[in-house]
């Protein structure tokens, strides 16, 4: 019997495989883009640019990434209303 997406066991899947599956199911516009957003977040959290110009560039990149994440989350909410009952 074929499993529905809700029944899939994703516990053993890597993060990349989970992101790819979310993209296949239409929940995530792009797994590659999400990976890039994660990279930007990690750089912002763990890298410490030396110059004010580098810090400013990192800040602007992080803000743009945050805006994109919010747009993706809005898409999740819209998708939930069309896919999930109730």
C-alpha positions in Angstrom: 0.0 0.0 0.0 1.4 3.4 -1.0 1.9 5.9 1.8 0.5 9.4 1.8 3.0 12.2 2.4 1.7 12.6 5.9 2.5 8.9 6.6 6.1 9.0 5.4 8.8 8.3 7.9 11.2 11.2 7.5 13.2 10.6 10.7 16.1 8.8 8.9 16.2 11.3 6.0 19.0 13.9 5.7 18.1 17.6 5.8 18.8 17.8 2.1 16.4 14.9 1.4 13.7 16.4 3.5 14.0 19.8 1.7 13.9 18.0 -1.7 10.8 16.1 -0.6 9.1 19.3 0.6 9.8 20.8 -2.8 8.4 17.7 -4.6 5.2 18.0 -2.5 4.8 21.7 -3.4 5.5 23.0 0.2 8.8 24.6 -0.6 9.4 26.6 -3.8 13.1 25.6 -4.0 15.2 23.3 -1.8 18.3 25.0 -3.2 17.1 28.4 -2.2 16.2 27.2 1.3 19.7 25.8 1.6 21.1 29.2 0.6 18.9 30.9 3.2 20.3 28.5 5.8 23.8 29.3 4.7 23.2 33.0 5.1 21.7 32.5 8.5 24.6 30.5 9.7 27.1 33.0 8.3 25.2 35.8 10.1 25.2 33.8 13.4 28.8 32.6 13.3 30.9 34.9 11.2 32.2 38.2 12.6 33.2 40.6 9.8 36.0 42.9 10.7 35.1 46.1 8.8 31.9 48.2 9.1 31.4 47.7 5.4 31.5 43.9 5.7 29.2 44.0 8.7 26.8 46.2 6.8 26.8 44.0 3.7 26.2 40.9 6.0 23.3 42.7 7.7 21.7 43.6 4.4 22.0 40.1 3.1 20.5 38.7 6.3 17.6 41.1 6.1 16.9 40.2 2.5 17.0 36.5 3.5 14.6 37.1 6.4 12.1 38.8 4.1 12.3 35.8 1.7 11.8 33.3 4.6 8.7 35.2 5.7 7.4 35.0 2.1 8.0 31.3 2.0 6.2 30.9 5.4 3.2 32.8 3.9 3.3 30.2 1.1 3.2 27.4 3.7 0.2 29.0 5.3 -1.6 29.3 2.0 -0.7 25.7 1.1 -2.0 24.4 4.4 -5.4 26.0 3.7 -5.7 24.2 0.4 -4.2 20.8 1.3 -5.2 20.1 4.9 -8.8 19.6 6.0 -10.5 21.9 8.4 
